[in-house]
């Protein structure tokens, strides 16, 4: 009996050692796209390093679909974890990886020894349900085999908030055809209008307030009159507005039951999140007429309006995990058009394509509608498998970006960074280019650049070339400090020039392209403003650099030789631990003279308030008010002051207006209302500032105020 007990103890110990050993084994995963374009090549990322001679020794090799070896150039990049095939013919392929290819293979195992992919001349639409299911089944397999969740699927997306811009002409969003001069949204690209919280046609102000759209008669600034309130639907939350001739476009998010036709039982109908677009005829703003409701599934990424065509992009994450439970789930995104009835319909397979170089479990839906006849013209929607984060658009082309997972290098990374965490800043960026021809959207090309981008102002198109600035790495990783790059790509998205490794240990806070010059602000302790000559796309060159306290979140052009920076003041303070720390102060305006590209100077500055003072302009370029003829610039402000100790005190909120010319910055009006409250009041906080003729208007959720644009004397207030 005693002997049997000893055997049982021994068996338990062996089992425990076996289980412990199994947990010690690192499962090596491979992430790669299932689709590649012949001219762009293909790459695979490994979660662990390969031996430098793994390709040479044949431990990693390529075959065709019948597993016949294929002779092709394969390269292992410097990090040892990325395998690249720069050129490859059209066809079906399998990458084979043997365990002997992995460094330190004793405690490592391969999650999968084969990766299948296809190479095409151009992306093609799907044919049927089987092709779509095959894509998501491969994705599920990659997710299960990857310890770094988030390198694929919903977790990989970065914030898509658009930020930063230039002024467009008032005619871009003209509504009623009135000839009165008035504000337009502060847009990045001339002639391409961006959605906003407020629009005006020079007679009426259209604004979003909570769940309503308010129409205010501003024809007599001394007697503002409330017009109609558009309540749309109870479950719909307005977020953005456009105004195109006599059509008001209200865009928002809506969540509810998707009544569909086909395989889904009515009682089991899914609840989906939709981006919904309501179209109204406002030829008589006092009595707007509902025309139509259209919508596409997903969250709104961005929207643009140019030449009477509305374009908008949504991101959709299908419930692919339900496939594992054996459920017959609809994997296609839903679309809706009130012109076709009350039911949702799934996007046809021939309107869905797989983007190259990405393996995302999400769709980018690009929709377009011609507003010349908003009641009858068709809504065109194309679905692209592959996530999208940032959006940049010209009148001819649309660019979408997505994060591309980059394996971390254990030897060059701080020990406190877990290798199992997906860090967006350590991603590269895939850029997808689409051609726009009225409502036709066609994928053209794509490429991957090192690093991640900040916002839409990190991108620009000029004379057929695409320019982009990125930050590679994270500023707080001292073992492998961040660095910043500028890349220039041609019309086919092939890289033709670059400036790399700028401002190590810092990250980009703002960027602006102005013709053949690029301006970039990085920050860690001081604010270096880089001036980069991009006139020759094949050889961009840093011309000048300026280091000053503070940083600019947004750069705005002032003619050809000056630049206005809006951001925060900073100061360096010693901490109790003895190390100096950077403390953010008030809102800072900087006037940069860049007439001498080799020696940019900060010609003038203005600091508003103390620590805690903030403005919506610091994260939303559309909060900037401009009046070009009067050289006026304004923005909302929440004002705080520093008190004794480490405390701050709220002083008031409102708006500040400045006259900014090449000669300097001069305060024109202080519209901040003092307050005894502890914090800002959301309902009365100014969201936007506009002008109509000689009147200025501040728009908040609960009220609109009018002022004389010359004296800034208040004329009237209307409360909602």
Phi, psi and omega per residue, in radians:
X1 nan -0.699 3.134
X2 -1.125 -0.693 -3.137
X3 -1.121 -0.690 3.132
X4 -1.117 -0.673 3.126
X5 -1.112 -0.693 3.113
X6 -1.101 -0.705 3.112
X7 -1.112 -0.691 3.125
X8 -1.129 -0.735 3.106
X9 -1.098 -0.759 3.138
X10 -1.086 -0.753 3.138
X11 -1.093 -0.698 3.126
X12 -1.125 -0.702 3.119
X13 -1.123 -0.751 3.131
X14 -1.088 -0.734 3.131
X15 -1.116 -0.732 -3.138
X16 -1.115 -0.727 3.117
X17 -1.110 -0.703 3.133
X18 -1.105 -0.757 3.118
X19 -1.138 -0.755 3.123
X20 -1.087 -0.708 3.118
X21 -1.110 -0.683 3.133
X22 -1.097 -0.665 3.126
X23 -1.234 -0.451 3.132
X24 -1.309 -0.370 -3.093
X25 -1.290 2.221 3.127
X26 -1.534 2.126 3.122
X27 -1.460 1.998 -3.098
X28 -1.470 2.121 -3.128
X29 -1.864 2.764 3.137
X30 -2.182 2.227 3.067
X31 -1.992 2.278 -3.114
X32 -2.804 2.666 3.117
X33 -1.344 2.571 3.096
X34 -1.484 -0.146 -3.121
X35 -2.257 2.389 3.041
X36 -2.447 2.700 3.050
X37 -1.761 2.440 -3.012
X38 -0.954 -0.750 -3.051
X39 -1.344 -0.200 -3.091
X40 -1.887 -0.138 3.122
X41 1.301 -2.951 -3.057
X42 -2.576 2.620 3.094
X43 -2.499 2.707 3.097
X44 -2.280 2.420 3.108
X45 -1.892 2.327 3.137
X46 -1.883 2.556 3.141
X47 -1.408 -0.076 3.087
X48 -2.468 2.708 -3.083
X49 -1.175 2.572 2.999
X50 -1.701 2.727 3.017
X51 -1.104 2.448 -3.139
X52 -0.991 -0.503 -3.120
X53 -1.786 0.310 -3.088
X54 -1.070 -0.660 3.140
X55 -1.261 -0.794 -3.108
X56 -1.050 -0.673 -3.112
X57 -1.455 -0.036 3.102
X58 1.381 0.302 3.095
X59 -1.395 -0.272 2.980
X60 -2.239 2.166 -3.107
X61 -2.623 2.903 -3.064
X62 -2.059 2.462 3.036
X63 -2.294 2.929 2.996
X64 -1.456 -3.034 -3.073
X65 -1.088 -0.457 3.124
X66 -1.564 0.145 3.120
X67 1.154 0.534 2.980
X68 -1.543 2.219 -3.104
X69 -0.956 2.457 3.137
X70 -2.052 2.234 3.123
X71 -1.487 1.927 -3.084
X72 -2.577 2.622 3.116
X73 -1.258 2.197 3.077
X74 -2.221 2.384 -3.125
X75 -2.202 2.488 3.030
X76 -1.805 2.095 -3.084
X77 -1.257 2.989 -3.002
X78 -0.994 -0.587 -3.105
X79 -1.258 -0.162 3.108
X80 1.319 0.019 -3.057
X81 -2.079 -0.074 -3.126
X82 -2.064 2.111 3.097
X83 -1.808 2.277 -3.057
X84 -2.178 2.357 2.985
X85 -1.972 1.768 -2.997
X86 -1.166 -0.623 -3.135
X87 -2.381 2.369 -3.101
X88 -2.691 2.480 -3.104
X89 -1.347 2.844 3.103
X90 -1.113 2.392 3.116
X91 2.730 -3.078 3.109
X92 -1.809 2.354 -3.041
X93 -2.368 2.815 3.033
X94 -2.330 2.179 3.014
X95 -1.578 2.188 3.136
X96 -1.834 2.311 3.141
X97 -2.245 2.104 3.092
X98 -1.611 2.701 -3.121
X99 -1.035 -0.548 -3.119
X100 -1.142 -0.227 3.126
X101 -1.348 -0.330 -3.042
X102 -1.518 2.315 3.053
X103 -1.178 2.447 3.137
X104 1.062 0.756 -2.987
X105 -1.162 -0.251 -3.076
X106 -1.032 -0.715 -3.118
X107 -1.887 0.468 -3.131
X108 -2.344 2.597 3.079
X109 -2.365 2.667 3.135
X110 -1.528 2.242 3.076
X111 -1.181 -0.593 3.107
X112 -2.634 2.419 -3.107
X113 -1.710 -0.044 -3.123
X114 -2.381 2.463 3.044
X115 -2.257 2.060 -3.136
X116 -1.676 2.451 3.092
X117 -2.719 2.834 3.127
X118 -2.154 2.571 3.119
X119 -1.990 2.212 -3.090
X120 -2.145 2.776 3.070
X121 -1.288 -0.639 3.075
X122 -2.633 2.807 -3.127
X123 -1.233 2.516 -3.129
X124 -2.179 2.696 3.127
X125 -1.257 2.685 3.086
X126 -1.211 2.716 -3.131
X127 -1.712 -0.627 -3.008
X128 -2.772 -3.120 -3.108
X129 -1.127 -0.610 -3.097
X130 -1.073 -0.730 3.137
X131 -1.099 -0.723 3.141
X132 -1.158 -0.759 3.130
X133 -1.120 -0.647 3.132
X134 -1.078 -0.695 3.123
X135 -1.075 -0.850 -3.081
X136 -1.277 -0.516 3.067
X137 -1.130 -0.728 3.092
X138 -1.123 -0.694 3.109
X139 -1.091 -0.784 3.114
X140 -1.043 -0.692 3.129
X141 -1.121 -0.729 3.099
X142 -1.111 -0.706 -3.141
X143 -1.141 -0.733 -3.138
X144 -1.145 -0.603 -3.079
X145 -1.543 -0.068 -3.106
X146 -1.817 2.217 3.079
X147 -1.374 -0.253 -3.094
X148 -1.727 1.239 -3.130
X149 -1.017 2.399 -3.125
X150 1.953 -0.283 3.036
X151 -1.231 -0.272 3.079
X152 -2.334 2.768 2.947
X153 1.335 -2.766 -2.930
X154 -1.098 -0.592 -3.075
X155 -1.189 -0.209 -3.009
X156 -1.507 -0.241 -3.046
X157 -1.240 2.495 3.032
X158 -1.748 2.922 -3.140
X159 -1.038 2.505 -3.071
X160 -1.966 0.331 -3.088
X161 -1.133 2.243 -3.127
X162 -1.441 2.430 -3.098
X163 -2.649 2.532 3.068
X164 1.713 2.769 3.125
X165 3.001 3.016 2.919
X166 -2.111 2.966 -3.049
X167 -1.477 2.360 3.038
X168 -1.745 2.941 3.132
X169 -1.288 2.667 -3.119
X170 -1.083 -0.438 -3.082
X171 -1.230 -0.280 -3.107
X172 -1.047 -0.597 -3.075
X173 -2.143 0.424 -3.110
X174 -1.043 2.382 -3.060
X175 -1.878 -1.158 -2.953
X176 -1.587 -0.019 3.121
X177 1.476 0.102 3.098
X178 -1.149 2.641 -3.100
X179 -1.632 0.018 -3.116
X180 -1.145 2.430 3.107
X181 -1.281 2.545 -3.093
X182 -2.825 2.926 3.142
X183 -1.182 2.735 2.903
X184 -2.297 2.866 -3.141
X185 -1.091 2.490 3.111
X186 -1.276 1.579 -3.040
X187 -1.636 2.713 3.136
X188 -1.337 -0.741 -3.051
X189 -2.000 2.245 -3.139
X190 -1.084 2.303 3.136
X191 1.495 -0.018 3.101
X192 -2.108 1.802 -3.054
X193 -1.390 2.526 3.114
X194 -1.930 2.565 3.116
X195 -1.134 2.595 -3.108
X196 -2.646 3.026 3.141
X197 -1.329 -0.407 -3.045
X198 -2.387 2.419 3.007
X199 -2.400 2.666 3.061
X200 -2.448 2.626 3.076
X201 -1.889 0.149 -3.127
X202 1.681 -0.166 3.101
X203 -2.211 -0.695 -3.117
X204 -2.131 2.628 3.076
X205 -1.926 2.215 3.105
X206 -1.893 2.116 -3.055
X207 -2.469 2.656 3.111
X208 -1.664 2.274 3.079
X209 -2.348 1.843 -3.116
X210 1.013 -2.036 -3.084
X211 -1.764 0.253 -3.092
X212 -2.131 2.794 2.939
X213 -1.966 2.096 -3.091
X214 -1.678 2.435 3.049
X215 -2.034 2.038 -3.079
X216 -2.007 2.253 3.098
X217 -1.382 1.942 -3.084
X218 -1.945 0.316 -3.105
X219 -1.133 -0.550 3.049
X220 -2.038 1.692 -3.058
X221 -1.039 -0.376 3.131
X222 -1.490 -0.160 3.122
X223 -2.460 1.270 3.123
X224 -1.123 2.435 -3.094
X225 -2.228 2.377 3.106
X226 -1.302 2.264 3.074
X227 -1.754 -2.537 -3.110
X228 -1.285 2.676 2.979
X229 -1.972 2.141 3.102
X230 -1.616 2.000 -3.112
X231 -1.621 -0.137 -3.032
X232 0.748 -2.025 -3.138
X233 -2.180 2.674 -3.056
X234 -0.999 -0.659 -3.073
X235 -1.594 0.116 -3.128
X236 -1.849 2.308 -3.104
X237 -2.003 1.860 -3.126
X238 -1.072 2.429 -3.121
X239 -2.247 -0.574 -3.048
X240 -2.511 2.689 3.139
X241 -2.259 2.632 2.913
X242 -2.318 2.731 3.034
X243 -2.349 2.046 -3.127
X244 -2.217 1.867 -3.036
X245 0.913 -2.048 -3.121
X246 -1.743 0.296 -3.127
X247 -1.941 2.152 3.033
X248 -1.675 2.234 3.133
X249 -1.910 2.119 3.110
X250 -1.949 2.062 -3.125
X251 -1.969 2.449 -3.141
X252 -2.882 -3.128 -3.139
X253 -1.799 2.503 -3.098
X254 -2.468 2.364 -3.135
X255 -2.191 2.285 -3.135
X256 -3.118 -3.029 -3.134
X257 -1.296 2.323 3.101
X258 -1.667 1.754 3.091
X259 -1.363 1.996 -3.032
X260 -2.173 2.919 3.025
X261 -1.808 2.619 3.055
X262 1.967 -2.420 -2.895
X263 -1.279 -0.347 -3.061
X264 -1.463 2.204 3.107
X265 -1.168 2.494 -3.072
X266 -1.005 -0.664 -3.120
X267 -1.287 -0.353 -3.130
X268 -1.858 0.314 -3.096
X269 -1.012 2.348 -3.069
X270 -1.271 2.664 2.990
X271 -1.644 2.197 -3.091
X272 -2.249 2.717 3.060
X273 -1.677 2.241 -3.076
X274 -2.109 2.604 2.853
X275 -1.703 2.020 -3.014
X276 -1.915 2.448 -3.131
X277 -2.114 2.097 3.084
X278 -1.826 2.325 -3.138
X279 -1.963 2.252 -3.125
X280 -2.215 2.503 2.991
X281 -1.537 2.029 -3.127
X282 -2.033 0.566 3.042
X283 -1.055 -0.505 2.948
X284 -2.072 1.602 -3.054
X285 -1.022 -0.420 3.128
X286 -1.251 -0.311 -3.129
X287 -2.486 1.230 -3.108
X288 -1.125 2.477 -3.116
X289 -1.956 2.187 3.088
X290 -1.169 2.296 -3.136
X291 -1.861 -0.762 -2.943
X292 -3.017 2.717 3.065
X293 -2.266 2.195 3.054
X294 -2.226 2.813 3.141
X295 -2.891 2.712 3.036
X296 -2.298 2.573 -3.121
X297 -1.129 2.569 3.021
X298 1.962 3.069 3.135
X299 -1.579 2.497 -3.108
X300 -1.241 2.161 3.043
X301 -1.525 -0.874 -3.141
X302 -3.015 2.889 -3.127
X303 -2.553 2.586 3.108
X304 -2.466 2.736 3.114
X305 -2.372 2.107 3.104
X306 -2.560 2.401 3.139
X307 0.893 0.667 3.081
X308 1.341 0.126 3.108
X309 -1.895 2.228 3.063
X310 -1.628 2.221 3.055
X311 -2.088 2.400 3.014
X312 -2.608 2.646 -3.046
X313 -2.159 2.306 3.068
X314 -2.141 2.711 3.093
X315 -1.960 2.284 -3.081
X316 -2.184 2.331 3.092
X317 -2.016 1.711 -3.136
X318 -1.180 2.707 -3.100
X319 -1.447 1.240 -3.024
X320 -1.237 -0.386 3.133
X321 -1.125 -0.364 3.124
X322 -1.192 -0.308 3.085
X323 -1.105 -0.613 -3.116
X324 -1.210 -0.400 3.138
X325 -1.531 0.111 3.068
X326 1.373 0.183 -3.116
X327 -1.440 2.544 3.135
X328 -1.509 1.345 -3.011
X329 -1.546 2.528 3.068
X330 -1.423 2.032 -3.074
X331 -1.634 -0.135 -3.136
X332 -1.507 2.550 3.095
X333 -1.261 2.739 -3.089
X334 -1.712 2.587 3.039
X335 -2.289 2.785 -3.076
X336 -2.520 2.503 3.064
X337 -2.612 2.030 -3.099
X338 -1.060 -0.383 3.102
X339 -1.123 -0.420 -3.089
X340 -1.848 0.215 3.125
X341 1.997 -2.947 -3.029
X342 -1.760 -0.006 -3.074
X343 -1.743 2.626 3.035
X344 -1.405 2.722 3.043
X345 -2.340 2.574 3.125
X346 -1.352 2.515 3.115
X347 -1.098 2.274 -3.130
X348 -1.048 2.623 -3.118
X349 -1.045 -0.594 -3.099
X350 -1.337 0.068 3.020
X351 -1.918 0.238 -3.125
X352 -2.091 2.284 3.099
X353 -2.313 2.767 3.100
X354 -1.789 2.155 3.123
X355 -1.291 2.508 -3.134
X356 -1.322 2.660 3.016
X357 1.348 0.157 -3.135
X358 -2.396 2.641 3.081
X359 -2.339 1.122 -3.102
X360 -1.721 2.546 3.110
X361 -1.590 0.608 -3.090
X362 -2.473 2.804 3.096
X363 -1.814 2.591 2.819
X364 -1.909 2.003 3.119
X365 -1.738 2.111 3.124
X366 -1.886 2.045 -3.083
X367 -2.042 2.613 3.133
X368 -2.576 2.511 3.080
X369 -2.529 2.379 3.108
X370 -1.454 2.093 -3.058
X371 -1.525 0.133 3.066
X372 -1.077 -0.622 3.038
X373 -2.351 1.392 -3.008
X374 -1.113 -0.377 -3.096
X375 -1.409 -0.488 -3.001
X376 -2.067 -0.503 -3.062
X377 -1.073 2.518 -3.055
X378 -1.264 2.519 2.962
X379 -1.516 2.116 3.130
X380 -1.780 2.223 -3.136
X381 -2.279 2.241 3.061
X382 -2.019 2.357 3.129
X383 -1.855 2.281 3.134
X384 -2.177 2.110 3.103
X385 -1.303 2.060 -3.029
X386 2.447 2.171 -3.032
X387 -1.170 2.822 3.043
X388 -2.354 2.502 -3.089
X389 -2.114 -1.148 3.118
X390 -1.731 2.697 -3.088
X391 -2.328 2.317 3.039
X392 -2.376 2.398 -3.070
X393 -2.492 2.417 2.951
X394 -1.888 -3.025 3.116
X395 -1.242 -0.358 -3.078
X396 -1.914 -0.472 -3.004
X397 -2.357 2.625 3.059
X398 -2.067 2.353 3.097
X399 -2.108 2.275 3.043
X400 -2.112 2.575 3.129
X401 -2.119 2.692 3.076
X402 -2.542 2.590 3.110
X403 -1.260 2.438 3.072
X404 -2.031 2.073 -3.037
X405 -1.035 2.296 3.103
X406 -2.088 2.137 3.106
X407 -1.082 2.428 3.110
X408 -1.445 2.611 3.130
X409 -1.700 1.945 -3.060
X410 -1.021 -0.657 -3.053
X411 -1.262 -0.388 -3.086
X412 -1.896 0.247 -3.060
X413 -2.113 2.476 3.093
X414 -0.925 2.521 -3.100
X415 -1.121 -0.439 -3.075
X416 -1.418 0.005 3.089
X417 -1.645 2.031 3.131
X418 -1.212 2.339 3.124
X419 -1.281 -0.182 -3.101
X420 -1.666 0.136 -3.120
X421 -1.827 2.337 3.084
X422 -1.465 2.023 -3.107
X423 -1.937 1.894 -3.060
X424 -0.953 -0.614 -3.105
X425 -1.133 -0.306 -3.140
X426 -1.644 0.218 3.108
X427 -1.608 2.663 2.887
X428 -1.480 -3.136 -3.092
X429 -2.190 2.161 2.980
X430 -1.558 2.304 3.108
X431 -2.038 2.182 -3.128
X432 -1.948 2.264 -3.102
X433 -1.910 2.301 3.137
X434 -2.172 2.439 3.059
X435 -1.560 2.460 3.133
X436 -1.974 2.164 3.051
X437 -2.322 1.599 -2.967
X438 0.962 -2.053 -3.119
X439 -1.665 0.099 3.081
X440 -1.539 2.226 3.130
X441 -2.064 2.110 -3.062
X442 -2.201 2.217 3.065
X443 -1.189 2.323 -3.131
X444 -1.870 -0.955 -3.049
X445 -2.912 2.973 3.101
X446 -2.654 2.894 3.057
X447 -2.821 2.826 3.123
X448 -1.957 2.310 3.074
X449 -2.073 2.688 -3.132
X450 -1.216 2.411 3.035
X451 1.613 3.028 3.138
X452 -1.982 2.673 -3.106
X453 -1.836 2.763 -3.054
X454 -1.393 -0.943 -3.056
X455 -2.832 -2.941 -3.072
X456 -1.103 -0.446 -3.122
X457 -1.377 -0.058 3.006
X458 -1.363 -0.085 -3.089
X459 -2.166 2.677 3.134
X460 -2.874 2.601 3.033
X461 -2.134 2.331 -3.079
X462 -2.649 2.177 3.126
X463 0.914 0.673 3.083
X464 1.491 -0.049 3.138
X465 -1.896 2.541 3.124
X466 -1.840 2.248 3.141
X467 -2.051 2.495 -3.097
X468 -2.608 2.439 3.061
X469 -2.023 2.464 -3.055
X470 -2.443 2.808 2.986
X471 -1.984 2.219 3.104
X472 -1.821 2.206 -3.135
X473 1.528 -3.001 -3.106
X474 -2.152 2.439 -3.029
X475 -1.117 -0.478 -3.075
X476 -1.539 0.033 3.110
X477 -1.604 1.646 -3.063
X478 -1.225 -0.449 -3.135
X479 -1.228 -0.581 3.120
X480 -2.408 1.388 -2.986
X481 -1.097 2.656 3.122
X482 -1.156 2.792 3.074
X483 -2.609 2.786 -2.990
X484 -2.163 2.523 -3.026
X485 -2.331 2.745 2.927
X486 -2.193 2.258 3.120
X487 -2.126 2.523 3.064
X488 -2.129 2.214 -3.120
X489 -2.065 2.589 3.122
X490 -1.455 -3.027 -3.090
X491 -1.083 -0.435 3.086
X492 -1.618 0.204 3.102
X493 1.149 0.492 3.015
X494 -1.661 2.348 -3.106
X495 -1.209 2.283 -3.141
X496 -2.059 -0.290 -3.132
X497 -2.864 2.828 -3.139
X498 -2.858 2.743 2.891
X499 -2.215 2.138 -2.994
X500 -2.188 2.834 3.010
X501 1.124 0.725 3.069
X502 -1.510 2.565 2.992
X503 0.831 1.105 -3.134
X504 -1.081 2.429 -3.123
X505 1.489 0.008 3.126
X506 -2.119 3.002 3.071
X507 -2.306 2.823 -3.134
X508 -1.297 2.300 3.077
X509 -1.855 -0.446 3.077
X510 -2.854 2.778 3.120
X511 -2.639 2.686 3.085
X512 -2.694 2.329 3.062
X513 -1.841 2.297 3.114
X514 -2.311 1.631 -3.130
X515 1.095 -2.101 -3.107
X516 -1.661 0.357 3.050
X517 -2.197 2.547 3.059
X518 -2.136 2.415 3.127
X519 -2.132 2.336 -3.048
X520 -2.448 2.293 3.100
X521 -1.922 2.168 3.018
X522 -2.002 2.903 -3.077
X523 -2.771 2.489 2.862
X524 -2.541 -0.947 3.039
X525 -2.153 -0.579 3.035
X526 -2.188 3.023 -3.050
X527 -1.914 1.636 3.044
X528 -1.403 2.190 3.007
X529 -1.743 2.056 3.128
X530 -1.694 2.374 3.005
X531 -1.911 2.094 -3.049
X532 -2.119 2.229 3.101
X533 -1.471 2.052 3.139
X534 -2.061 0.422 -3.114
X535 -1.115 -0.652 3.086
X536 -1.819 1.802 -3.019
X537 -0.965 -0.536 -3.097
X538 -1.375 -0.239 -3.097
X539 -2.548 1.131 3.059
X540 -1.107 2.661 -3.026
X541 -2.554 2.362 3.042
X542 -1.268 2.169 -3.091
X543 -1.773 -0.696 -3.097
X544 -2.575 2.818 3.133
X545 -2.570 2.382 -3.123
X546 -2.252 2.198 3.114
X547 -1.922 2.178 -3.107
X548 -2.491 2.808 3.053
X549 -1.168 2.645 3.098
X550 1.489 -3.049 3.129
X551 -2.685 2.762 3.113
X552 -1.901 2.215 3.052
X553 -1.469 -0.424 -3.090
X554 -2.513 2.338 3.118
X555 -1.956 2.324 -3.108
X556 -2.212 2.274 -3.120
X557 -1.241 2.502 3.035
X558 -2.276 1.591 -3.010
X559 1.196 -2.792 -3.106
X560 -1.613 -0.322 -2.990
X561 -1.983 0.052 -3.104
X562 -2.396 2.742 -3.078
X563 -2.486 2.403 3.088
X564 -1.874 2.245 3.086
X565 -1.880 2.286 3.078
X566 -2.028 2.195 -3.096
X567 -2.972 -2.282 -3.068
X568 -2.347 2.542 2.983
X569 -1.402 2.670 3.099
X570 -2.412 2.776 3.000
X571 -2.544 2.697 -3.120
X572 -1.733 2.179 3.133
X573 -2.128 2.592 3.056
X574 -1.426 2.464 -3.135
X575 -1.805 3.011 -3.134
X576 -1.108 -0.492 3.140
X577 -1.357 -0.116 3.108
X578 1.694 -0.259 -3.133
X579 -1.613 2.449 3.121
X580 -1.240 2.577 3.101
X581 -2.330 2.613 3.136
X582 -1.593 2.192 -3.111
X583 -1.987 2.293 3.129
X584 -1.381 2.361 3.136
X585 -1.865 -2.382 -3.089
X586 -1.389 3.138 3.087
X587 -1.272 2.303 -3.070
X588 -2.042 2.363 2.986
X589 -1.932 2.266 3.094
X590 -2.112 2.360 3.015
X591 -1.847 1.986 -3.114
X592 -1.761 2.275 3.008
X593 -1.704 1.979 -3.105
X594 -2.023 0.436 3.136
X595 -1.132 -0.592 2.987
X596 -1.724 1.707 -3.012
X597 -1.041 -0.443 -3.124
X598 -1.424 -0.313 -3.090
X599 -2.420 1.247 3.093
X600 -1.143 2.531 3.123
X601 -2.278 2.658 3.015
X602 -1.592 1.763 -2.990
X603 -1.318 -0.611 -3.106
X604 -2.697 2.700 3.111
X605 -2.460 2.785 3.039
X606 -2.556 2.246 3.109
X607 -2.026 2.232 -3.097
X608 -1.882 2.111 3.048
X609 1.224 -2.970 -3.128
X610 -2.072 -2.790 -3.127
X611 -0.968 2.313 -3.114
X612 1.757 -0.379 3.102
X613 -1.132 2.384 -3.058
X614 -2.571 2.880 3.076
X615 -2.509 2.537 3.064
X616 -1.037 -0.422 -3.134
X617 -1.107 -0.398 -3.115
X618 -1.219 -0.299 3.091
X619 -2.302 -0.055 -3.122
X620 -2.488 1.855 -3.078
X621 -1.102 -0.378 -3.101
X622 -1.281 -0.126 3.084
X623 -1.404 -0.059 3.140
X624 -1.449 2.233 3.019
X625 -1.662 2.334 3.075
X626 -2.351 2.527 2.986
X627 -2.346 1.727 -2.976
X628 -1.051 -0.782 -3.073
X629 -1.120 -0.615 -3.116
X630 -1.683 0.004 -3.123
X631 1.002 0.650 -3.119
X632 -1.730 2.478 3.061
X633 -2.389 2.361 -3.128
X634 -2.533 2.870 -3.128
X635 -2.884 2.709 3.087
X636 -1.201 2.633 3.139
X637 -2.491 2.370 2.908
X638 -1.905 2.010 -2.937
X639 -1.707 2.235 3.061
X640 -2.218 2.695 3.032
X641 -2.228 2.685 3.140
X642 -1.487 2.407 3.101
X643 -1.930 -3.039 3.114
X644 -1.092 2.495 -3.123
X645 1.441 -2.527 -3.084
X646 -1.888 0.426 -3.064
X647 -1.786 2.699 3.052
X648 -2.173 2.715 -3.068
X649 -2.274 2.303 3.130
X650 -1.270 2.274 -3.114
X651 -1.856 -0.599 -3.121
X652 2.859 3.137 -3.139
X653 -2.576 2.811 -3.121
X654 2.846 -2.197 -3.110
X655 -2.610 2.710 3.058
X656 -2.140 2.412 3.133
X657 -2.113 2.315 -3.113
X658 -2.241 2.605 2.942
X659 -1.710 2.033 -3.104
X660 -2.153 2.061 3.101
X661 -2.261 3.009 3.076
X662 -0.986 -0.308 3.139
X663 -1.418 -0.425 3.139
X664 2.739 -3.020 -3.096
X665 -1.959 2.224 3.131
X666 -2.366 2.224 3.120
X667 -1.181 2.292 -3.140
X668 -1.834 -0.676 -3.125
X669 -2.658 2.420 3.032
X670 -1.945 1.849 -3.107
X671 -1.837 0.496 3.126
X672 -1.510 2.250 3.124
X673 -1.687 2.156 3.135
X674 -1.132 2.637 -3.093
X675 -2.537 2.558 3.063
X676 -1.677 0.017 3.128
X677 -1.268 2.901 -3.132
X678 -1.466 -0.517 -3.079
X679 -2.429 3.022 3.092
X680 -1.126 2.706 3.070
X681 -1.753 1.966 -3.070
X682 -0.967 -0.691 -3.037
X683 -1.212 -0.569 -3.092
X684 -1.825 0.013 3.110
X685 -1.168 2.280 -3.127
X686 -1.186 2.277 3.118
X687 -1.731 -0.712 -3.091
X688 -2.515 2.745 3.060
X689 -2.242 2.289 3.127
X690 -2.375 2.948 3.009
X691 -2.294 2.641 2.980
X692 -2.359 2.054 -3.062
X693 0.906 -2.060 -3.072
X694 -1.805 0.443 3.141
X695 -2.172 2.532 3.086
X696 -1.908 2.486 3.141
X697 -2.263 2.331 2.998
X698 -1.894 2.302 -3.041
X699 -2.026 2.110 3.042
X700 -2.062 3.036 -3.138
X701 -1.086 -0.643 -3.004
X702 -1.900 -0.074 -3.097
X703 -2.787 2.735 3.023
X704 -2.240 2.309 3.123
X705 -2.065 2.526 3.082
X706 -2.014 2.520 -3.121
X707 -2.350 2.706 2.971
X708 -1.282 2.180 -3.039
X709 -1.227 -0.272 -3.141
X710 -1.647 -0.691 -3.106
X711 -1.842 -0.291 -3.074
X712 1.070 0.434 3.005
X713 -1.326 2.381 -3.119
X714 -1.223 2.386 -3.103
X715 -1.817 -0.783 -3.086
X716 -2.827 2.807 3.071
X717 -2.389 2.338 3.042
X718 -2.141 2.264 -3.098
X719 -1.854 2.564 3.131
X720 -2.119 nan nan
